[in-house]
């Protein structure tokens, strides 16, 4: 499955599998590098999905009895 079309849950499952394989230490250097690169691509995909979701989140605010919809802006702390 192409990384651009994979959903968040599938990407996370694949990332967990890769992490487990790398932690075992049974892979050779070339295979470890390949798995690492695949994991980085999946991580990037997850980040893109989360950023897109964050932009779509909105909060309903009751202002003077009127419900108003605003885009969610996280607090930077």
mmCIF file as gemmi writes it, N, C-alpha and C atoms, coordinates in Angstrom:
data_model
loop_
_atom_site.group_PDB
_atom_site.id
_atom_site.type_symbol
_atom_site.label_atom_id
_atom_site.label_alt_id
_atom_site.label_comp_id
_atom_site.label_asym_id
_atom_site.label_entity_id
_atom_site.label_seq_id
_atom_site.pdbx_PDB_ins_code
_atom_site.Cartn_x
_atom_site.Cartn_y
_atom_site.Cartn_z
_atom_site.occupancy
_atom_site.B_iso_or_equiv
_atom_site.pdbx_formal_charge
_atom_site.auth_seq_id
_atom_site.auth_asym_id
_atom_site.pdbx_PDB_model_num
ATOM 1 N N . UNK Axp A 1 ? 0.843 -1.182 0 1 0 ? 1 A 1
ATOM 2 C CA . UNK Axp A 1 ? 0 0 0 1 0 ? 1 A 1
ATOM 3 C C . UNK Axp A 1 ? 0.888 1.245 0 1 0 ? 1 A 1
ATOM 4 N N . UNK Axp A 2 ? 0.54 2.207 -0.816 1 0 ? 2 A 1
ATOM 5 C CA . UNK Axp A 2 ? 1.324 3.433 -0.902 1 0 ? 2 A 1
ATOM 6 C C . UNK Axp A 2 ? 1.215 4.214 0.4 1 0 ? 2 A 1
ATOM 7 N N . UNK Axp A 3 ? 2.322 4.815 0.812 1 0 ? 3 A 1
ATOM 8 C CA . UNK Axp A 3 ? 2.354 5.567 2.074 1 0 ? 3 A 1
ATOM 9 C C . UNK Axp A 3 ? 1.391 6.759 2.036 1 0 ? 3 A 1
ATOM 10 N N . UNK Axp A 4 ? 1.163 7.348 0.86 1 0 ? 4 A 1
ATOM 11 C CA . UNK Axp A 4 ? 0.296 8.512 0.746 1 0 ? 4 A 1
ATOM 12 C C . UNK Axp A 4 ? -1.174 8.15 0.931 1 0 ? 4 A 1
ATOM 13 N N . UNK Axp A 5 ? -1.53 6.883 0.75 1 0 ? 5 A 1
ATOM 14 C CA . UNK Axp A 5 ? -2.926 6.469 0.816 1 0 ? 5 A 1
ATOM 15 C C . UNK Axp A 5 ? -3.255 5.732 2.113 1 0 ? 5 A 1
ATOM 16 N N . UNK Axp A 6 ? -2.254 5.424 2.899 1 0 ? 6 A 1
ATOM 17 C CA . UNK Axp A 6 ? -2.451 4.667 4.126 1 0 ? 6 A 1
ATOM 18 C C . UNK Axp A 6 ? -3.097 5.555 5.192 1 0 ? 6 A 1
ATOM 19 N N . UNK Axp A 7 ? -4.013 4.976 5.986 1 0 ? 7 A 1
ATOM 20 C CA . UNK Axp A 7 ? -4.634 5.782 7.034 1 0 ? 7 A 1
ATOM 21 C C . UNK Axp A 7 ? -3.784 5.753 8.299 1 0 ? 7 A 1
ATOM 22 N N . UNK Axp A 8 ? -4.165 6.569 9.263 1 0 ? 8 A 1
ATOM 23 C CA . UNK Axp A 8 ? -3.368 6.751 10.471 1 0 ? 8 A 1
ATOM 24 C C . UNK Axp A 8 ? -3.19 5.442 11.24 1 0 ? 8 A 1
ATOM 25 N N . UNK Axp A 9 ? -4.277 4.715 11.429 1 0 ? 9 A 1
ATOM 26 C CA . UNK Axp A 9 ? -4.217 3.482 12.209 1 0 ? 9 A 1
ATOM 27 C C . UNK Axp A 9 ? -3.307 2.445 11.554 1 0 ? 9 A 1
ATOM 28 N N . UNK Axp A 10 ? -3.41 2.307 10.242 1 0 ? 10 A 1
ATOM 29 C CA . UNK Axp A 10 ? -2.552 1.354 9.524 1 0 ? 10 A 1
ATOM 30 C C . UNK Axp A 10 ? -1.084 1.764 9.619 1 0 ? 10 A 1
ATOM 31 N N . UNK Axp A 11 ? -0.826 3.052 9.489 1 0 ? 11 A 1
ATOM 32 C CA . UNK Axp A 11 ? 0.55 3.546 9.58 1 0 ? 11 A 1
ATOM 33 C C . UNK Axp A 11 ? 1.127 3.278 10.966 1 0 ? 11 A 1
ATOM 34 N N . UNK Axp A 12 ? 0.327 3.5 12.006 1 0 ? 12 A 1
ATOM 35 C CA . UNK Axp A 12 ? 0.799 3.25 13.371 1 0 ? 12 A 1
ATOM 36 C C . UNK Axp A 12 ? 1.078 1.763 13.592 1 0 ? 12 A 1
ATOM 37 N N . UNK Axp A 13 ? 0.227 0.893 13.057 1 0 ? 13 A 1
ATOM 38 C CA . UNK Axp A 13 ? 0.452 -0.553 13.183 1 0 ? 13 A 1
ATOM 39 C C . UNK Axp A 13 ? 1.76 -0.95 12.51 1 0 ? 13 A 1
ATOM 40 N N . UNK Axp A 14 ? 1.992 -0.412 11.324 1 0 ? 14 A 1
ATOM 41 C CA . UNK Axp A 14 ? 3.228 -0.729 10.614 1 0 ? 14 A 1
ATOM 42 C C . UNK Axp A 14 ? 4.443 -0.178 11.354 1 0 ? 14 A 1
ATOM 43 N N . UNK Axp A 15 ? 4.311 1.008 11.93 1 0 ? 15 A 1
ATOM 44 C CA . UNK Axp A 15 ? 5.408 1.59 12.711 1 0 ? 15 A 1
ATOM 45 C C . UNK Axp A 15 ? 5.743 0.718 13.923 1 0 ? 15 A 1
ATOM 46 N N . UNK Axp A 16 ? 4.716 0.225 14.597 1 0 ? 16 A 1
ATOM 47 C CA . UNK Axp A 16 ? 4.937 -0.649 15.752 1 0 ? 16 A 1
ATOM 48 C C . UNK Axp A 16 ? 5.649 -1.934 15.337 1 0 ? 16 A 1
ATOM 49 N N . UNK Axp A 17 ? 5.248 -2.483 14.199 1 0 ? 17 A 1
ATOM 50 C CA . UNK Axp A 17 ? 5.876 -3.709 13.698 1 0 ? 17 A 1
ATOM 51 C C . UNK Axp A 17 ? 7.356 -3.458 13.386 1 0 ? 17 A 1
ATOM 52 N N . UNK Axp A 18 ? 7.633 -2.35 12.729 1 0 ? 18 A 1
ATOM 53 C CA . UNK Axp A 18 ? 9.017 -2.004 12.382 1 0 ? 18 A 1
ATOM 54 C C . UNK Axp A 18 ? 9.844 -1.799 13.647 1 0 ? 18 A 1
ATOM 55 N N . UNK Axp A 19 ? 9.282 -1.092 14.617 1 0 ? 19 A 1
ATOM 56 C CA . UNK Axp A 19 ? 10.007 -0.853 15.873 1 0 ? 19 A 1
ATOM 57 C C . UNK Axp A 19 ? 10.342 -2.171 16.56 1 0 ? 19 A 1
ATOM 58 N N . UNK Axp A 20 ? 9.4 -3.095 16.567 1 0 ? 20 A 1
ATOM 59 C CA . UNK Axp A 20 ? 9.63 -4.409 17.178 1 0 ? 20 A 1
ATOM 60 C C . UNK Axp A 20 ? 10.739 -5.154 16.456 1 0 ? 20 A 1
ATOM 61 N N . UNK Axp A 21 ? 10.702 -5.13 15.125 1 0 ? 21 A 1
ATOM 62 C CA . UNK Axp A 21 ? 11.733 -5.815 14.332 1 0 ? 21 A 1
ATOM 63 C C . UNK Axp A 21 ? 13.112 -5.219 14.599 1 0 ? 21 A 1
ATOM 64 N N . UNK Axp A 22 ? 13.184 -3.897 14.674 1 0 ? 22 A 1
ATOM 65 C CA . UNK Axp A 22 ? 14.467 -3.237 14.92 1 0 ? 22 A 1
ATOM 66 C C . UNK Axp A 22 ? 14.972 -3.501 16.341 1 0 ? 22 A 1
ATOM 67 N N . UNK Axp A 23 ? 14.054 -3.54 17.302 1 0 ? 23 A 1
ATOM 68 C CA . UNK Axp A 23 ? 14.444 -3.785 18.693 1 0 ? 23 A 1
ATOM 69 C C . UNK Axp A 23 ? 14.997 -5.191 18.903 1 0 ? 23 A 1
ATOM 70 N N . UNK Axp A 24 ? 14.515 -6.151 18.123 1 0 ? 24 A 1
ATOM 71 C CA . UNK Axp A 24 ? 15.009 -7.526 18.246 1 0 ? 24 A 1
ATOM 72 C C . UNK Axp A 24 ? 16.496 -7.608 17.931 1 0 ? 24 A 1
ATOM 73 N N . UNK Axp A 25 ? 16.945 -6.794 16.988 1 0 ? 25 A 1
ATOM 74 C CA . UNK Axp A 25 ? 18.358 -6.773 16.63 1 0 ? 25 A 1
ATOM 75 C C . UNK Axp A 25 ? 18.786 -7.912 15.729 1 0 ? 25 A 1
ATOM 76 N N . UNK Axp A 26 ? 17.838 -8.612 15.125 1 0 ? 26 A 1
ATOM 77 C CA . UNK Axp A 26 ? 18.154 -9.751 14.261 1 0 ? 26 A 1
ATOM 78 C C . UNK Axp A 26 ? 18.442 -9.359 12.816 1 0 ? 26 A 1
ATOM 79 N N . UNK Axp A 27 ? 18.163 -8.117 12.453 1 0 ? 27 A 1
ATOM 80 C CA . UNK Axp A 27 ? 18.322 -7.677 11.068 1 0 ? 27 A 1
ATOM 81 C C . UNK Axp A 27 ? 19.754 -7.233 10.805 1 0 ? 27 A 1
ATOM 82 N N . UNK Axp A 28 ? 20.173 -7.42 9.565 1 0 ? 28 A 1
ATOM 83 C CA . UNK Axp A 28 ? 21.48 -6.916 9.158 1 0 ? 28 A 1
ATOM 84 C C . UNK Axp A 28 ? 21.431 -5.405 9.001 1 0 ? 28 A 1
ATOM 85 N N . UNK Axp A 29 ? 22.587 -4.825 8.774 1 0 ? 29 A 1
ATOM 86 C CA . UNK Axp A 29 ? 22.678 -3.371 8.661 1 0 ? 29 A 1
ATOM 87 C C . UNK Axp A 29 ? 21.816 -2.831 7.523 1 0 ? 29 A 1
ATOM 88 N N . UNK Axp A 30 ? 21.929 -3.428 6.339 1 0 ? 30 A 1
ATOM 89 C CA . UNK Axp A 30 ? 21.161 -2.935 5.187 1 0 ? 30 A 1
ATOM 90 C C . UNK Axp A 30 ? 19.659 -3.029 5.436 1 0 ? 30 A 1
ATOM 91 N N . UNK Axp A 31 ? 19.217 -4.159 5.978 1 0 ? 31 A 1
ATOM 92 C CA . UNK Axp A 31 ? 17.789 -4.343 6.252 1 0 ? 31 A 1
ATOM 93 C C . UNK Axp A 31 ? 17.328 -3.383 7.353 1 0 ? 31 A 1
ATOM 94 N N . UNK Axp A 32 ? 18.171 -3.155 8.345 1 0 ? 32 A 1
ATOM 95 C CA . UNK Axp A 32 ? 17.834 -2.21 9.419 1 0 ? 32 A 1
ATOM 96 C C . UNK Axp A 32 ? 17.67 -0.799 8.872 1 0 ? 32 A 1
ATOM 97 N N . UNK Axp A 33 ? 18.563 -0.405 7.981 1 0 ? 33 A 1
ATOM 98 C CA . UNK Axp A 33 ? 18.469 0.928 7.374 1 0 ? 33 A 1
ATOM 99 C C . UNK Axp A 33 ? 17.198 1.041 6.541 1 0 ? 33 A 1
ATOM 100 N N . UNK Axp A 34 ? 16.884 -0.01 5.796 1 0 ? 34 A 1
ATOM 101 C CA . UNK Axp A 34 ? 15.671 -0.024 4.982 1 0 ? 34 A 1
ATOM 102 C C . UNK Axp A 34 ? 14.43 0.123 5.873 1 0 ? 34 A 1
ATOM 103 N N . UNK Axp A 35 ? 14.396 -0.624 6.972 1 0 ? 35 A 1
ATOM 104 C CA . UNK Axp A 35 ? 13.262 -0.547 7.9 1 0 ? 35 A 1
ATOM 105 C C . UNK Axp A 35 ? 13.183 0.843 8.544 1 0 ? 35 A 1
ATOM 106 N N . UNK Axp A 36 ? 14.335 1.404 8.888 1 0 ? 36 A 1
ATOM 107 C CA . UNK Axp A 36 ? 14.373 2.742 9.475 1 0 ? 36 A 1
ATOM 108 C C . UNK Axp A 36 ? 13.797 3.77 8.498 1 0 ? 36 A 1
ATOM 109 N N . UNK Axp A 37 ? 14.205 3.692 7.243 1 0 ? 37 A 1
ATOM 110 C CA . UNK Axp A 37 ? 13.695 4.624 6.225 1 0 ? 37 A 1
ATOM 111 C C . UNK Axp A 37 ? 12.19 4.461 6.049 1 0 ? 37 A 1
ATOM 112 N N . UNK Axp A 38 ? 11.724 3.216 6.051 1 0 ? 38 A 1
ATOM 113 C CA . UNK Axp A 38 ? 10.291 2.955 5.929 1 0 ? 38 A 1
ATOM 114 C C . UNK Axp A 38 ? 9.549 3.545 7.135 1 0 ? 38 A 1
ATOM 115 N N . UNK Axp A 39 ? 10.125 3.371 8.308 1 0 ? 39 A 1
ATOM 116 C CA . UNK Axp A 39 ? 9.525 3.928 9.519 1 0 ? 39 A 1
ATOM 117 C C . UNK Axp A 39 ? 9.462 5.444 9.487 1 0 ? 39 A 1
ATOM 118 N N . UNK Axp A 40 ? 10.5 6.07 8.981 1 0 ? 40 A 1
ATOM 119 C CA . UNK Axp A 40 ? 10.508 7.534 8.888 1 0 ? 40 A 1
ATOM 120 C C . UNK Axp A 40 ? 9.425 8.021 7.927 1 0 ? 40 A 1
ATOM 121 N N . UNK Axp A 41 ? 9.23 7.311 6.819 1 0 ? 41 A 1
ATOM 122 C CA . UNK Axp A 41 ? 8.177 7.683 5.869 1 0 ? 41 A 1
ATOM 123 C C . UNK Axp A 41 ? 6.798 7.533 6.515 1 0 ? 41 A 1
ATOM 124 N N . UNK Axp A 42 ? 6.613 6.463 7.282 1 0 ? 42 A 1
ATOM 125 C CA . UNK Axp A 42 ? 5.34 6.257 7.975 1 0 ? 42 A 1
ATOM 126 C C . UNK Axp A 42 ? 5.119 7.329 9.04 1 0 ? 42 A 1
ATOM 127 N N . UNK Axp A 43 ? 6.174 7.686 9.736 1 0 ? 43 A 1
ATOM 128 C CA . UNK Axp A 43 ? 6.09 8.734 10.753 1 0 ? 43 A 1
ATOM 129 C C . UNK Axp A 43 ? 5.69 10.063 10.114 1 0 ? 43 A 1
ATOM 130 N N . UNK Axp A 44 ? 6.263 10.36 8.973 1 0 ? 44 A 1
ATOM 131 C CA . UNK Axp A 44 ? 5.925 11.589 8.248 1 0 ? 44 A 1
ATOM 132 C C . UNK Axp A 44 ? 4.452 11.57 7.847 1 0 ? 44 A 1
ATOM 133 N N . UNK Axp A 45 ? 3.979 10.421 7.373 1 0 ? 45 A 1
ATOM 134 C CA . UNK Axp A 45 ? 2.579 10.283 6.971 1 0 ? 45 A 1
ATOM 135 C C . UNK Axp A 45 ? 1.653 10.516 8.168 1 0 ? 45 A 1
ATOM 136 N N . UNK Axp A 46 ? 1.987 9.927 9.314 1 0 ? 46 A 1
ATOM 137 C CA . UNK Axp A 46 ? 1.181 10.123 10.525 1 0 ? 46 A 1
ATOM 138 C C . UNK Axp A 46 ? 1.13 11.597 10.9 1 0 ? 46 A 1
ATOM 139 N N . UNK Axp A 47 ? 2.261 12.259 10.83 1 0 ? 47 A 1
ATOM 140 C CA . UNK Axp A 47 ? 2.324 13.681 11.161 1 0 ? 47 A 1
ATOM 141 C C . UNK Axp A 47 ? 1.455 14.502 10.211 1 0 ? 47 A 1
ATOM 142 N N . UNK Axp A 48 ? 1.488 14.178 8.932 1 0 ? 48 A 1
ATOM 143 C CA . UNK Axp A 48 ? 0.66 14.893 7.955 1 0 ? 48 A 1
ATOM 144 C C . UNK Axp A 48 ? -0.822 14.712 8.264 1 0 ? 48 A 1
ATOM 145 N N . UNK Axp A 49 ? -1.211 13.48 8.6 1 0 ? 49 A 1
ATOM 146 C CA . UNK Axp A 49 ? -2.61 13.198 8.919 1 0 ? 49 A 1
ATOM 147 C C . UNK Axp A 49 ? -3.033 13.977 10.157 1 0 ? 49 A 1
ATOM 148 N N . UNK Axp A 50 ? -2.179 13.985 11.185 1 0 ? 50 A 1
ATOM 149 C CA . UNK Axp A 50 ? -2.504 14.703 12.418 1 0 ? 50 A 1
ATOM 150 C C . UNK Axp A 50 ? -2.604 16.207 12.189 1 0 ? 50 A 1
ATOM 151 N N . UNK Axp A 51 ? -1.711 16.759 11.382 1 0 ? 51 A 1
ATOM 152 C CA . UNK Axp A 51 ? -1.771 18.194 11.082 1 0 ? 51 A 1
ATOM 153 C C . UNK Axp A 51 ? -3.057 18.541 10.339 1 0 ? 51 A 1
ATOM 154 N N . UNK Axp A 52 ? -3.442 17.688 9.401 1 0 ? 52 A 1
ATOM 155 C CA . UNK Axp A 52 ? -4.672 17.919 8.647 1 0 ? 52 A 1
ATOM 156 C C . UNK Axp A 52 ? -5.884 17.848 9.576 1 0 ? 52 A 1
ATOM 157 N N . UNK Axp A 53 ? -5.884 16.869 10.483 1 0 ? 53 A 1
ATOM 158 C CA . UNK Axp A 53 ? -6.993 16.729 11.426 1 0 ? 53 A 1
ATOM 159 C C . UNK Axp A 53 ? -7.071 17.936 12.355 1 0 ? 53 A 1
ATOM 160 N N . UNK Axp A 54 ? -5.929 18.414 12.794 1 0 ? 54 A 1
ATOM 161 C CA . UNK Axp A 54 ? -5.882 19.572 13.692 1 0 ? 54 A 1
ATOM 162 C C . UNK Axp A 54 ? -6.514 20.792 13.039 1 0 ? 54 A 1
ATOM 163 N N . UNK Axp A 55 ? -6.278 20.959 11.757 1 0 ? 55 A 1
ATOM 164 C CA . UNK Axp A 55 ? -6.837 22.102 11.036 1 0 ? 55 A 1
ATOM 165 C C . UNK Axp A 55 ? -8.351 21.989 10.902 1 0 ? 55 A 1
ATOM 166 N N . UNK Axp A 56 ? -8.862 20.751 10.928 1 0 ? 56 A 1
ATOM 167 C CA . UNK Axp A 56 ? -10.296 20.539 10.743 1 0 ? 56 A 1
ATOM 168 C C . UNK Axp A 56 ? -11.084 20.635 12.045 1 0 ? 56 A 1
ATOM 169 N N . UNK Axp A 57 ? -10.373 20.532 13.155 1 0 ? 57 A 1
ATOM 170 C CA . UNK Axp A 57 ? -11.066 20.558 14.442 1 0 ? 57 A 1
ATOM 171 C C . UNK Axp A 57 ? -11.646 21.945 14.685 1 0 ? 57 A 1
ATOM 172 N N . UNK Axp A 58 ? -12.847 21.952 15.112 1 0 ? 58 A 1
ATOM 173 C CA . UNK Axp A 58 ? -13.442 23.239 15.491 1 0 ? 58 A 1
ATOM 174 C C . UNK Axp A 58 ? -14.117 23.08 16.844 1 0 ? 58 A 1
ATOM 175 N N . UNK Axp A 59 ? -14.221 24.177 17.523 1 0 ? 59 A 1
ATOM 176 C CA . UNK Axp A 59 ? -14.826 24.19 18.844 1 0 ? 59 A 1
ATOM 177 C C . UNK Axp A 59 ? -16.063 25.073 18.796 1 0 ? 59 A 1
ATOM 178 N N . UNK Axp A 60 ? -17.121 24.554 19.369 1 0 ? 60 A 1
ATOM 179 C CA . UNK Axp A 60 ? -18.335 25.364 19.47 1 0 ? 60 A 1
ATOM 180 C C . UNK Axp A 60 ? -18.255 26.187 20.746 1 0 ? 60 A 1
ATOM 181 N N . UNK Axp A 61 ? -18.461 27.464 20.599 1 0 ? 61 A 1
ATOM 182 C CA . UNK Axp A 61 ? -18.376 28.374 21.734 1 0 ? 61 A 1
ATOM 183 C C . UNK Axp A 61 ? -19.719 29.087 21.897 1 0 ? 61 A 1
ATOM 184 N N . UNK Axp A 62 ? -20.219 29.06 23.101 1 0 ? 62 A 1
ATOM 185 C CA . UNK Axp A 62 ? -21.467 29.751 23.393 1 0 ? 62 A 1
ATOM 186 C C . UNK Axp A 62 ? -21.127 31.179 23.806 1 0 ? 62 A 1
ATOM 187 N N . UNK Axp A 63 ? -21.398 32.108 22.905 1 0 ? 63 A 1
ATOM 188 C CA . UNK Axp A 63 ? -21.053 33.508 23.132 1 0 ? 63 A 1
ATOM 189 C C . UNK Axp A 63 ? -22.33 34.341 23.134 1 0 ? 63 A 1
ATOM 190 N N . UNK Axp A 64 ? -22.698 34.891 24.294 1 0 ? 64 A 1
ATOM 191 C CA . UNK Axp A 64 ? -23.92 35.695 24.447 1 0 ? 64 A 1
ATOM 192 C C . UNK Axp A 64 ? -25.152 34.923 23.986 1 0 ? 64 A 1
ATOM 193 N N . UNK Axp A 65 ? -25.197 33.63 24.294 1 0 ? 65 A 1
ATOM 194 C CA . UNK Axp A 65 ? -26.345 32.815 23.925 1 0 ? 65 A 1
ATOM 195 C C . UNK Axp A 65 ? -26.339 32.356 22.484 1 0 ? 65 A 1
ATOM 196 N N . UNK Axp A 66 ? -25.361 32.793 21.714 1 0 ? 66 A 1
ATOM 197 C CA . UNK Axp A 66 ? -25.257 32.406 20.309 1 0 ? 66 A 1
ATOM 198 C C . UNK Axp A 66 ? -24.107 31.413 20.167 1 0 ? 66 A 1
ATOM 199 N N . UNK Axp A 67 ? -24.39 30.316 19.533 1 0 ? 67 A 1
ATOM 200 C CA . UNK Axp A 67 ? -23.336 29.329 19.316 1 0 ? 67 A 1
ATOM 201 C C . UNK Axp A 67 ? -22.509 29.761 18.116 1 0 ? 67 A 1
ATOM 202 N N . UNK Axp A 68 ? -21.225 29.855 18.345 1 0 ? 68 A 1
ATOM 203 C CA . UNK Axp A 68 ? -20.295 30.32 17.316 1 0 ? 68 A 1
ATOM 204 C C . UNK Axp A 68 ? -19.256 29.23 17.086 1 0 ? 68 A 1
ATOM 205 N N . UNK Axp A 69 ? -18.924 28.987 15.853 1 0 ? 69 A 1
ATOM 206 C CA . UNK Axp A 69 ? -17.919 27.979 15.525 1 0 ? 69 A 1
ATOM 207 C C . UNK Axp A 69 ? -16.596 28.672 15.223 1 0 ? 69 A 1
ATOM 208 N N . UNK Axp A 70 ? -15.533 28.202 15.895 1 0 ? 70 A 1
ATOM 209 C CA . UNK Axp A 70 ? -14.2 28.747 15.656 1 0 ? 70 A 1
ATOM 210 C C . UNK Axp A 70 ? -13.244 27.61 15.367 1 0 ? 70 A 1
ATOM 211 N N . UNK Axp A 71 ? -12.226 27.897 14.593 1 0 ? 71 A 1
ATOM 212 C CA . UNK Axp A 71 ? -11.19 26.905 14.352 1 0 ? 71 A 1
ATOM 213 C C . UNK Axp A 71 ? -10.386 26.707 15.619 1 0 ? 71 A 1
ATOM 214 N N . UNK Axp A 72 ? -9.967 25.489 15.849 1 0 ? 72 A 1
ATOM 215 C CA . UNK Axp A 72 ? -9.166 25.159 17.017 1 0 ? 72 A 1
ATOM 216 C C . UNK Axp A 72 ? -7.733 25.604 16.793 1 0 ? 72 A 1
ATOM 217 N N . UNK Axp A 73 ? -7.197 26.355 17.742 1 0 ? 73 A 1
ATOM 218 C CA . UNK Axp A 73 ? -5.795 26.764 17.697 1 0 ? 73 A 1
ATOM 219 C C . UNK Axp A 73 ? -5.176 26.316 19.015 1 0 ? 73 A 1
ATOM 220 N N . UNK Axp A 74 ? -4.277 25.346 18.971 1 0 ? 74 A 1
ATOM 221 C CA . UNK Axp A 74 ? -3.699 24.84 20.218 1 0 ? 74 A 1
ATOM 222 C C . UNK Axp A 74 ? -2.821 25.881 20.894 1 0 ? 74 A 1
ATOM 223 N N . UNK Axp A 75 ? -2.781 25.823 22.215 1 0 ? 75 A 1
ATOM 224 C CA . UNK Axp A 75 ? -1.897 26.711 22.973 1 0 ? 75 A 1
ATOM 225 C C . UNK Axp A 75 ? -0.474 26.22 22.834 1 0 ? 75 A 1
ATOM 226 N N . UNK Axp A 76 ? 0.42 27.101 22.494 1 0 ? 76 A 1
ATOM 227 C CA . UNK Axp A 76 ? 1.837 26.762 22.384 1 0 ? 76 A 1
ATOM 228 C C . UNK Axp A 76 ? 2.473 26.981 23.74 1 0 ? 76 A 1
ATOM 229 N N . UNK Axp A 77 ? 2.845 25.906 24.412 1 0 ? 77 A 1
ATOM 230 C CA . UNK Axp A 77 ? 3.472 26.033 25.728 1 0 ? 77 A 1
ATOM 231 C C . UNK Axp A 77 ? 4.818 25.41 25.718 1 0 ? 77 A 1
